[in-house]
Amino acid sequence: MNSYFDIDTNPAKWGFMRAGAAIFDQDLSIMLPSVGMVNVAKIPEEVAVLAELHLRHGTNLLAVLEQTGGITRDDMLQSRIIPSYTAATSQEAGRSDGSGELTWSVDENGRGIFQAIGPEVQVCVGHAVSFRNATAGRIRVTSPEFVALTITPLEAGTKTLVTACGRCENTGMQFSQDRRTVGRNWGQAPVQIEPVSGTIVLPAGGWVCHALAADGTPRQRVPVVYAGGSGTLTLSPDYETMWYLLEREME
């Protein structure tokens, strides 16, 4: 991506880059159980049809899928959707062998949470009050109001990275009134974050945790409290970080 959408000018994307790399590099992607094919435009009229769809919907790709294939938001949480330019109609294109789950829930007050869960990966993005119920109490967030949190293994069974952050902005970054763009007002260093307060119940086994500094090196030890066979990690602004590295203790 070039110009205004350069990744290097978006501190929030950089903060989660290591977690994203772990998901893709180690083939930990959360694969949905089915694949759906939607006929968006037929050859040889595809250019005219795509132009019309763009004029009508702009960058709203969900609206394009709704018009051409009757695809809803809930459909996209159940299947991978592939656009087709053949004469075929919308159809089931096959099943993947992945095991993953995507959920998106919103309460009556408009507060919700999106989750992507795999055998070794957990991604949660949403309002703090939604984390407890959505994760059966395993993840509880008290602040800030809106949080992105990932749990990703770096080395199978031995190292796990927890990345958690609220808002993340450059110093002096200026948003438009509706917070949809910063225009050219990207601000400057240093990056500022809203650190997360909350708890995470860890998988079985002994864990040692360190809060990481901005360069990825251990900054300070973070205690893991054990009770009833389970360990609990407490996230706190006191650690001045968005990264917590868990390492399983060697027996």
C-alpha positions in Angstrom: 0.0 0.0 0.0 1.3 3.4 -0.9 0.8 7.0 0.1 -1.7 7.7 2.9 -2.2 3.9 3.6 1.5 3.1 4.1 1.8 0.5 6.9 4.8 2.3 8.3 2.6 5.4 9.1 0.0 3.3 11.0 1.3 2.5 14.5 -1.7 0.3 15.4 -0.9 -2.0 12.5 2.8 -2.2 13.4 1.8 -3.1 17.0 0.0 -6.3 15.9 2.5 -7.2 13.1 4.3 -9.9 15.1 1.0 -11.5 16.1 -0.1 -11.5 12.5 3.2 -12.9 11.3 2.8 -15.8 13.8 -0.6 -16.7 12.4 0.4 -16.8 8.8 4.0 -18.0 9.1 3.1 -21.0 11.2 0.0 -21.9 9.2 -2.2 -21.0 12.2 -4.8 -19.3 10.1 -8.4 -19.7 11.2 -10.0 -21.5 8.3 -13.7 -21.5 7.9 -15.4 -24.8 7.3 -16.9 -24.0 3.9 -16.2 -22.0 0.7 -18.9 -20.1 -1.1 -18.6 -18.9 -4.7 -20.6 -15.8 -5.8 -21.1 -14.8 -9.4 -20.3 -11.1 -9.4 -20.1 -10.5 -13.2 -20.2 -12.7 -16.3 -17.7 -12.6 -19.1 -17.7 -10.7 -21.4 -19.8 -8.0 -19.7 -17.7 -8.1 -16.5 -16.0 -4.7 -16.9 -19.3 -2.8 -17.4 -20.9 -4.7 -14.5 -18.0 -4.0 -12.2 -18.0 -0.4 -13.1 -21.7 -0.1 -12.3 -21.2 -1.9 -9.0 -18.4 0.5 -8.1 -20.4 3.6 -9.0 -23.3 2.3 -6.9 -21.5 1.0 -3.8 -18.0 2.6 -3.8 -15.7 0.6 -1.5 -18.6 -1.2 0.3 -17.7 -4.7 -0.9 -20.3 -6.3 1.4 -23.0 -4.3 -0.4 -21.6 -5.7 -3.7 -21.9 -9.2 -2.4 -25.4 -8.5 -1.1 -26.6 -7.3 -4.5 -24.9 -10.0 -6.6 -25.3 -13.0 -4.4 -27.6 -12.2 -1.5 -24.6 -12.6 0.9 -25.1 -11.2 4.4 -22.6 -10.4 7.2 -23.5 -13.6 9.0 -22.8 -15.6 5.8 -19.3 -14.1 5.7 -18.7 -15.4 9.2 -19.6 -18.9 8.2 -17.9 -19.3 4.8 -15.0 -18.0 2.7 -16.6 -16.1 -0.2 -14.9 -16.2 -3.6 -16.1 -14.0 -6.5 -16.7 -15.7 -9.8 -16.7 -14.3 -13.3 -18.1 -17.3 -15.1 -21.6 -18.1 -16.1 -22.1 -20.2 -12.9 -24.6 -19.0 -10.3 -23.9 -18.7 -6.6 -23.0 -22.1 -5.3 -21.1 -24.1 -2.7 -17.6 -24.4 -3.9 -16.3 -27.0 -1.5 -15.1 -27.4 2.0 -11.8 -26.7 3.6 -10.1 -28.9 6.2 -9.6 -26.0 8.6 -11.0 -25.8 12.1 -11.9 -22.2 12.9 -14.7 -20.1 14.2 -15.6 -16.5 13.6 -18.3 -14.9 15.7 -19.7 -11.3 15.8 -22.2 -10.4 18.5 -23.8 -7.0 19.4 -26.0 -6.3 22.4 -29.0 -4.1 22.7 -26.8 -1.1 23.5 -24.7 -1.5 20.3 -21.7 -2.9 22.2 -20.2 -6.0 20.6 -17.2 -8.2 20.0 -15.6 -9.9 17.0 -13.8 -13.2 17.7 -11.6 -15.4 15.5 -10.7 -18.6 17.3 -8.5 -21.4 16.1 -6.9 -24.4 17.8 -3.9 -22.3 19.0 -5.0 -18.7 18.2 -7.5 -16.3 19.7 -8.3 -12.8 18.3 -10.9 -10.6 20.2 -11.8 -7.1 19.1 -14.6 -5.2 20.8 -16.1 -3.4 23.7 -14.5 -4.2 27.1 -17.9 -5.2 28.7 -18.3 -7.9 26.0 -15.1 -9.9 26.6 -16.2 -11.8 29.8 -19.3 -13.4 28.4 -17.9 -14.0 24.9 -14.9 -15.9 26.3 -16.8 -17.7 29.1 -14.8 -15.7 31.6 -11.3 -16.6 30.3 -10.6 -13.0 29.2 -11.9 -10.1 31.2 -11.2 -6.5 30.3 -11.9 -3.5 32.5 -10.4 -0.7 30.4 -10.2 1.0 28.0 -13.7 0.9 26.6 -12.7 -0.7 23.2 -9.8 -3.2 22.9 -8.0 -5.4 20.4 -6.4 -8.5 21.9 -4.6 -11.4 20.3 -3.1 -14.6 21.8 -0.7 -16.3 19.4 2.0 -19.0 19.8 5.5 -18.1 18.7 6.9 -21.5 19.4 4.4 -24.4 19.6 3.8 -25.2 23.3 6.6 -23.1 24.7 6.2 -19.4 23.9 3.0 -17.4 23.5 2.6 -13.7 22.7 -0.3 -11.7 24.1 -0.9 -8.4 22.3 -3.4 -6.0 23.8 -4.2 -2.3 23.0 -7.0 0.2 23.0 -6.4 3.3 20.8 -3.0 3.7 19.3 -1.9 7.0 17.8 1.2 9.0 16.8 1.8 12.1 19.0 -0.2 15.0 17.5 -2.2 12.8 15.1 -5.4 14.7 14.2 -8.6 12.9 13.2 -11.6 14.3 11.4 -14.6 15.0 13.5 -16.2 11.6 12.5 -12.8 9.8 13.1 -12.8 8.3 9.6 -9.5 9.9 8.4 -6.5 11.9 9.5 -5.9 13.4 6.1 -2.3 14.4 6.1 -2.2 15.0 9.9 -0.3 11.8 10.8 1.6 13.4 13.7 5.0 12.2 14.8 6.9 10.0 17.2 6.6 8.8 19.9 3.6 6.5 19.4 1.1 6.6 22.3 -1.2 3.8 23.3 -4.1 3.1 25.6 -2.8 0.2 27.7 -5.2 -2.6 28.7 -6.4 -3.5 32.2 -7.8 -7.1 32.5 -7.0 -10.7 33.2 -6.4 -13.8 31.0 -6.8 -17.4 32.2 -3.8 -19.3 30.8 -3.7 -22.9 29.4 -2.5 -25.6 31.8 1.2 -25.6 32.7 3.7 -23.3 34.4 4.3 -20.0 32.7 6.8 -17.2 33.1 5.7 -13.8 31.7 7.6 -10.7 30.8 6.3 -7.3 29.6 8.2 -6.4 26.5 9.8 -3.0 25.7 9.3 -1.3 22.3 12.2 -3.1 20.8 10.8 -6.5 21.8 13.3 -7.2 24.6 12.0 -8.2 28.1 11.3 -5.1 30.3 10.1 -6.5 33.5 8.7 -9.7 35.1 4.9 -10.0 35.2 3.6 -12.4 37.9 1.3 -15.3 37.0 -1.0 -16.2 39.8 -2.0 -19.9 40.2 -5.2 -21.1 41.8 -7.0 -24.4 41.3 -4.5 -25.6 38.7 -5.0 -22.6 36.4 -2.8 -19.6 36.0 -4.0 -16.0 35.6 -2.2 -13.2 33.9 -3.1 -9.6 34.8 -2.6 -6.9 32.2 -2.0 -3.5 33.6 -1.0 0.0 32.5 1.7 -0.3 35.1 3.8 -2.4 32.7 3.7 0.4 30.0 3.4 -2.1 27.1 1.0 -3.8 24.7 3.1 -7.0 24.5 3.3 -9.8 27.1 5.6 -12.8 26.3 4.7 -16.0 28.1 7.3 -18.8 28.3 6.5 -22.3 29.6 8.7 -23.2 32.5 11.0 -26.2 31.8 10.4 -29.1 34.2 
